[in-house]
Each structure stands twice: as structure tokens, then as C-alpha cells.
Amino acid sequence: MNAPSFSPTFRAELEQLFTWRRDVRHFRTDPLPDHILQHLLETACLAPSVGLSEPWRFVKVDSPTRRHAIRENFAHSNARELAGRGGDDAQRYASLKLAGLDDAPHHIAVFCETNPAQGRGLGRGTMPQTTTWSAVMAIHTFWLAATALGIGVGWVSILDPKEANRVLGVNPDWQFLAYLCVGYPQEPASSPELERRGWEQRNPARRQWIAR
Ligand SMILES: Cc1cc2nc3c(=O)[nH]c(=O)nc-3n(C[C@H](O)[C@H](O)[C@H](O)COP(=O)(O)O)c2cc1C
């Protein structure tokens, strides 16, 4: 099969995809067709992985009981986070919306099997964390593929990971990486919500090489 050659138009649109990929916290409630979710999973699996270990484990959470337990987990974790802050910082934190758990039609938990048989250990002898990094790359691939279809993804990490493994009934040795809210965004945005709400700014210094 011949490798495709990417046109200037495609490259410009790809650049727009990177610019418009957002962490989404405000969702429409209408679900995605099943085949679209399947397509996103298959695209995510095109991500690179150390030793071709494919250590990502995507768990589709449909059970209302388990979703409720995750919402409780988030509420407790977020309250703890808020309690650890004071004054103005606490007030600003409390004003942020940090998850779309109530509205997002799809919930997907992502884990890493940190020592999988697949890949036979290749490439991770000196840096065992490379399995984690591989699984995170699959999440990013999923995120970009979703954006290309006008679908929003919101990464929720304000959760107790051990409790997440327990309520989702997965192997306790799997490393909890992300709880993804997935669905159509209420509104597209070209800048991060945290920037728009004055919490943090992107830093131009990060766009410069550090020379050695
Ligand atoms: C590892 C990771 C964890 C994150 N956890 C949360 C979270 O718990 N809640 C939240 O609202 N956003 C979370 N985010 C989203 C970031 O806040 C967001 O990516 C950042 O503000 C930049 O915005 P953008 O993704 O729209 O460009 C997380 C992102 C990453 C990569």
C-alpha cells in the first residue's frame, strides 16, 4: 500500500484540529452512535506503545450505579481539594466547573496495565513508567480523533484512584489514568476554559526551545 501524501489543505486543517481540541466540561446529553465510539477506540489503539505492549485498557462505564459512585468520588475529592485552599484561591477554585459528569452521555475510564505480558518487556527495563506514557498517548489519540468528529472529551482526574478501581470492578493492579466524559460539546472554543475563566494562562516561554 502506498503511503498517503498529505495536502497543504489537510495540514492546515490538522493544525486547526490541534488548536480547537479542548477539555470539555459542558456537554449536550444526546448520545453518540455506537459505531462512532468503536471508531474512536480503534483510532486510539493506533497510538505508539513501548515494545508494542498496548498497555491501555478502556472501560466503558454504562452502569448508573457505578457512574453514581464515580460522581460521589469526584464530589469528595473535589471537596478535599477545596478544603486545602484558603481565601481568594478557594473562592476562585470553587467557581470552576471541573467535570462534565452529570451531562456527558458517555463515561470512559482508562487504565494502564503496568506490566503486561504483551511486548515482552522490551524497552521498559530502564524506565518502567513507559507503559504509563504509552497509555496516555492512546488517550491523546482518542481525544484528537474525537475532536475531528466534533466530539468533546473532558479528562477528570480529581478522583481517588484506588476507589475508582474498586467501584469499576477492575483489576486492582491496573493503574487508573483518566475518567473521560465524552459527548457533543455545548459550544466549541478555541482557548482553554481555565484561561477564559482567568485561572491560568498559556505561557509563551513554553514555545521556545531550551538550548544546550
Ligand atoms: C492529565 C490531565 C488531567 C486533567 N484533569 C482535569 C480535571 O480533573 N478536571 C478538569 O476540568 N480538567 C482536567 N484536565 C484538563 C486541563 O485542565 C486542560 O487540558 C487544560 O486546562 C488546557 O485546556 P485544553 O485541554 O482545553 O487546551 C486534565 C488534563 C490532563 C492532561
The ligand as an SDF file (V2000), in Angstrom:
LIG
                    3D

 31 33  0  0  0  0  0  0  0  0999 V2000
   -3.6400   14.5900   32.9660 C   0  0  0  0  0  0  0  0  0  0  0  0
   -4.7470   15.6000   32.8850 C   0  0  0  0  0  0  0  0  0  0  0  0
   -5.6740   15.6790   33.9180 C   0  0  0  0  0  0  0  0  0  0  0  0
   -6.7190   16.6210   33.8630 C   0  0  0  0  0  0  0  0  0  0  0  0
   -7.6550   16.6620   34.8580 N   0  0  0  0  0  0  0  0  0  0  0  0
   -8.6820   17.5240   34.7750 C   0  0  0  0  0  0  0  0  0  0  0  0
   -9.7340   17.5440   35.7530 C   0  0  0  0  0  0  0  0  0  0  0  0
   -9.7670   16.7530   36.6970 O   0  0  0  0  0  0  0  0  0  0  0  0
  -10.7320   18.4380   35.6120 N   0  0  0  0  0  0  0  0  0  0  0  0
  -10.7500   19.3280   34.5760 C   0  0  0  0  0  0  0  0  0  0  0  0
  -11.6890   20.1270   34.4940 O   0  0  0  0  0  0  0  0  0  0  0  0
   -9.7930   19.3340   33.6180 N   0  0  0  0  0  0  0  0  0  0  0  0
   -8.7690   18.4480   33.7060 C   0  0  0  0  0  0  0  0  0  0  0  0
   -7.8150   18.4310   32.7210 N   0  0  0  0  0  0  0  0  0  0  0  0
   -7.9160   19.3530   31.5870 C   0  0  0  0  0  0  0  0  0  0  0  0
   -6.9430   20.5280   31.7060 C   0  0  0  0  0  0  0  0  0  0  0  0
   -7.4120   21.4390   32.6640 O   0  0  0  0  0  0  0  0  0  0  0  0
   -6.8670   21.1860   30.3260 C   0  0  0  0  0  0  0  0  0  0  0  0
   -6.2830   20.2740   29.4340 O   0  0  0  0  0  0  0  0  0  0  0  0
   -6.0300   22.4650   30.3290 C   0  0  0  0  0  0  0  0  0  0  0  0
   -6.6630   23.4430   31.1020 O   0  0  0  0  0  0  0  0  0  0  0  0
   -5.8420   23.0080   28.9150 C   0  0  0  0  0  0  0  0  0  0  0  0
   -7.1000   23.1780   28.3060 O   0  0  0  0  0  0  0  0  0  0  0  0
   -7.4390   22.4990   26.9040 P   0  0  0  0  0  0  0  0  0  0  0  0
   -7.2880   20.9970   27.0940 O   0  0  0  0  0  0  0  0  0  0  0  0
   -8.8470   22.8940   26.6050 O   0  0  0  0  0  0  0  0  0  0  0  0
   -6.4340   23.0090   25.9260 O   0  0  0  0  0  0  0  0  0  0  0  0
   -6.7950   17.4930   32.7620 C   0  0  0  0  0  0  0  0  0  0  0  0
   -5.8650   17.3820   31.7140 C   0  0  0  0  0  0  0  0  0  0  0  0
   -4.8580   16.4490   31.7610 C   0  0  0  0  0  0  0  0  0  0  0  0
   -3.8980   16.3300   30.6110 C   0  0  0  0  0  0  0  0  0  0  0  0
  1  2  1  0
  2  3  1  0
  2 30  2  0
  3  4  2  0
  4  5  1  0
  4 28  1  0
  5  6  2  0
  6  7  1  0
  6 13  1  0
  7  8  2  0
  7  9  1  0
  9 10  1  0
 10 11  2  0
 10 12  1  0
 12 13  2  0
 13 14  1  0
 14 15  1  0
 14 28  1  0
 15 16  1  0
 16 17  1  0
 16 18  1  0
 18 19  1  0
 18 20  1  0
 20 21  1  0
 20 22  1  0
 22 23  1  0
 23 24  1  0
 24 25  2  0
 24 26  1  0
 24 27  1  0
 28 29  2  0
 29 30  1  0
 30 31  1  0
M  END
$$$$
